[in-house]
Amino acid sequence: MSSDLSPSGSAARYGFLGPAGTFTEAALLQWLGDRAVEVVPYATVDTAVDAVRAGEVVGAMVPLENSVEGSVTATIDALAGGPGLAIIAEAQVPVSFSLVARPGWTLEQVRGVTTHPHAHAQCRRWLADQLPGVPVTFAPSTAMAASLVADGEHDAAISAPLAAAVYGLDQLASNIGDRPAETRFVLISTPQPPQPATGADKTSLVLFMGQDHPGALLEILTEFAVRGINLTRIESRPTKKVLGDYYFSVDLEGHVLDSRVGAALQGLRRVCAQIRFLGSYPRHDGRSPLVRPGTSDDDYADAKEWLAQIRDGDTG
C-alpha cells in the first residue's frame, strides 16, 4: 500500500474523479477512513490516471463498473495502455440519485436536466414519468452537473445527494433510480510489489491475444478453468489498432502468490502476445473463493514433490 506521507514528509495526496460531491469521492473517503491525507479532484478519469503516472498523487480512485450500466470504458482503456499502473484496493458504493435544483425551484419549473450518461441510463423511467419530453444534456460527472446547476447553466441535475449539500442545492426528488445499483471503484498507483495475500483477494489482468484463430479465447479461458479459478469479470475492448483486434480485461478470484493463480499466469504467458499484470488486492467484501479439490497450494506442493521423485527415478 502507498505511504500516507509524501517524500517531503507532508500529507500524501490522493486523487479522485471530481469535482467534489461525486460517488468516486465517497468511495475514496470510505477507503481512506481516518487517514490524514489531501484529496484532489480531477475532471476526467484520464487526468486522474495521468496524475498518478506523473507523481502528482500517490493514488487515485476511479470508477470501474456499475451493476446496471456495466463497465467504465475510460478506466479500462487507461489501465490497459500507457505506462504501467497497479490496482491496490477496491471499494463498492451503493448509488442513489436525486434531482437537484437551486433553492426555490419546483419540479414543474424544470425545462432541462443535466447529468452523467450512466446516471441518465439509471433514471430513464423516472424521467419519462415525471419529466416527459424534458431534454437531458450530459456532463463529465454527476457532481459537475450539480455545479453547473449551481452556476445557473441548467435548471436541474441528477446527482448524488452529497452533491446537493456541497453545492447548496435543494433535492426536488430523491431515490429516483429505476432500480437499486452499486458502483465498483478501484484505487490505482504506480506499479509496486503485490500486497500479502489475505485469502480473500482479486487479481486483475489485461490479456492481449496473439494471432487470431479459432479457439483463441478458449485457450485463454482454459488456463483458468483447469485450475479452478473463477473469473468475476471479463470483457473485450478494441486495441484501437485495426478493426477486429481486441484485448481482454479480466478480474479473477485469488492472489498472484496462490499456486493456482501463478500457474495460470505461466500458462497465459505461453498463449498470449502480451499480459499486463494490474495487481492482486483485497476484495472489498472480504469473501474467500471456493478452492476446488486439487487446486490448493498444498495440492500444488504435493504434485511438485511427486514430480521431483519421478525425476529422481522413483516410479511409485
N, C-alpha and C positions, 0 to 999 in steps of 0.2 A: 504494500500500500504506500502511496506517496506520503511524504512527510507533511505535517501541518505547519512547518516552518520553511520559509524560503532560505536560500543560501546566505542571505544577509541577516537572518535571524528574525525577520519580521513575519507577520502572519501570512500564511500561504494564501494564494489566490485561486479560486475555483470558478470556472465559467459555467454558464448555462444558456440555453436558448431563451432569449428575453423577448420583450423587456420585462420589468418587474411585474409579477402577478400571473406568470404562466404556470401551467401544470408542471413544466420542467423545473422551475424554481422550487415548487413544492416538493418535487422528488429529490432535488439536491438537498434541501433543508432537512428532509426526512432522513437522508443518508448521513448528513453531517452531524445530526444530533446537537450536542452542546460544544462541538469543536469551535474554537475561536479562530475563524478564518474570514477572509474577504471574499465576497461573491460578486461576480462580474457578469452582467447581461451582454449577450451578443445577438445581433439582429437575425442571423441565419445559422443553420447547422454548419454550413461551410466555414463561416467566420469563427464559430466556436472551435471547430476542429483545427483550423489554421492557427488559432491562438495557442492550442496545446503544442502543435508542432514547432511554433516559434518560441516556446518557452514563456509566453506571457502569463500563462496559468499552469498550475501543476496537474490539473484535471478539468474536465468539462462534462456536464450532464447533458445528454441529448436523447430525444425520443427514438425508439427503435420500432415498436409495433403497438397497434391498438387492437383490442379484441373485436371491434366492429369493422374498422376500415382497413385492417391489415398493416403491412409494413410501411415504415417511413423511408422511402427510397433514397432520399438525400443522405440519410445516415448510412444506409447500407453501402452506397457508392463511395462515400467519403472514407469508410473503413476499408474498402476493397482497393482503392487506388491511392497514389501518392506515397510519401514516406510512411513507414510502419507506425501503427498505433496499437495500444493494448486496451482491452476491456478489463477493468479491475473491480467492478461492482455493478450490480443491477438493483433497480427499485421498481416497484409496481404501485401505481396510484389510481384509486377509483376516480372516474371522470364524471363530474356533474356540471351541467351547463345552466347558465342564467341569461335572460335577455336583460341587458343593462342600458340605461339612458341617463341623461343629465337630470338632476333634480327638477321636479315639476312636470316632467313629461309623462304622458299616459300611453297605453298600448295603442289607442285609437289614433294618436298623432304620428305614429311611426310610418314613414313612407319609404324607408330604405334601411337595410341591415348590412353590417359588415362582420366578417369572421374568418377563421381559417377554414380551408376546404374540408379538413377532417371533421371539424365541429359542425359545419353545414350538413355534411353527409349523415351525421348522427342526430340531426334535429329536423330533417326534411318533413316528417309527418306533422310535427308540431307547427312548423312554419306554414304548411299547406292549410292546416285547420284554423290557425289563429291569425295569420297574416297572409292570406291568399293573394297572390299576384304581386306582393312586395318584392322588389329586386334585391338580390344579395350580391355584394361585392366581396372579394377575397383580400385578406391581409396576411402578412408573414406569420402571425401568431394570433391567438385569441386575445392576449394581453395588448398587443399592438392595436388590435381592433378597438379594444376598450379605450386606449389612449387617444385614438382618432375621434372617438365619440366625445371624450372629454374636451378635445380641442375644437369641437363643433363641426368637424368634417363629415360626420354621418349622424343619422338620427339615433340609431341603437346598434348594439353589438351583442353577439353571442360569445360569452366568455366564461371563465371560471369565476365563481363567486368571489374569490380572493381579489380579482381584478377590480371589482366594483368598489371594494374598500380602498384599494391602492389609488384609484383614480377619482374617488369622490363621486361615484355614480349610484343611482338607485337601481334596484332589481325590480323590473316590471313583471317578471315571471321567473320562477326557479324550477330546477329539475325538469328541464324541457327536452332532455334527450329522449329519443324514441325507445331506447332500451338501456338497461344497465351496461356500463362499459368500463374498461380499465385500460391504462396505457403502461407499457413497459419501457423503462428508461435504462440507459447504460452510462456508466461513468468511464470515460476514456482518459488515458495518459499516454506518455511516450512509452516505448517498449521497456519492459522490466522483467526480471525472473518471475516465474509463476509463484503465486502465494501458496502456502502449505495447503494440502488437501484437507477438507473438513469432513468428507463423507457425504456431503450434500452440495455438490458443485455442478457447474456447467462449463463447457468448453465451446468456444466459438472459432469457426474456421471460414476461410474463403478458399474455394476449390476451383481451379481453372482446368478444364479438360484438355487433354491432348487432342490429337486429330479426331474429329467427329466420326463415329461409326456406330452401327447397330450394337446396342448393349453397352454403350459408353457410360450412361448413367447407372445402369445395373451394376457395372464393375465397381463404381464408387459406393453404391448402397450396400453391396455385398460385404465390403470391408467392415461396415458397421454391424450388419445383420449377423454375420457368423460369430461375432464376438459379444453378442447380446447387448449392443449399445443402442439406446433409444434416442432418436432424433426428436427434439422438441420443436424445431423449426427448420425447414429447408425451402429455398426458393431460388429461382433463376433470375439473373439480371443480365442485360446485354453488356458486353465488354466495350461497346462503342467503337469497335474497330471495323467490323464488317457485319452486314446483316446476317443473322443466324448464328453469331458467335456469342456464347453465353458463359457466365461463371455461376457458381452456386454459393450462396450464403447459408451457413449451417450452424445451428446450435445443437449440442448433444449433452446428454446426462453423463457426468463423470469428469475426472480431472486428468490432465496430461500425465501425472505421476501414477495413475492407475495402470496396471499392466495391460488391461484390455484396450484402454484408450491409446497407450503408447504403441501397442501392436497395430492398431487400426491406422495410426498415423504413418507407421512404417509401410503398411500396405498401400496407403494412398500415395505415398511418395513414389511408389513404383508405377502407378497408373495415371497420375495427374501431371499435367505440364508444370503446374506451379501450385504451391499451397501457402497461404498466408495464415499463420497461427495468431489469433487475436487474443488468446489468453484463457486461463482457467480461473474461475472466481466463484465465490459462494452464491448459491441460489438465494433469492430474496425470501422464499418461503421456508427454507431450511429442510426441504423434503429430500430424503435419500432415495436414490434409484433402486429399483429391483435388480439385484445381481443374480443372473441365471446360473444354475449349476454348471460348472466347468469354465466359468469366466471370471472367477475371483482372483485376487492377487496370489492366494495360496495355490489355486489350481494352476496358474501360470508358472509359479515357482516349482511345483511338483513336476510339471511337464518338462521344464528346463533341466531339472535334475535327472529325470528319466532319460532324456536325450543324451546328456553327458555320459551316463552309464552305458548306453548303447554304443556311443563312440569310443568308449574305453574297452569294448569287447564283451560287455555283459548283455547277452541276448535275452535274459529273463525278463 
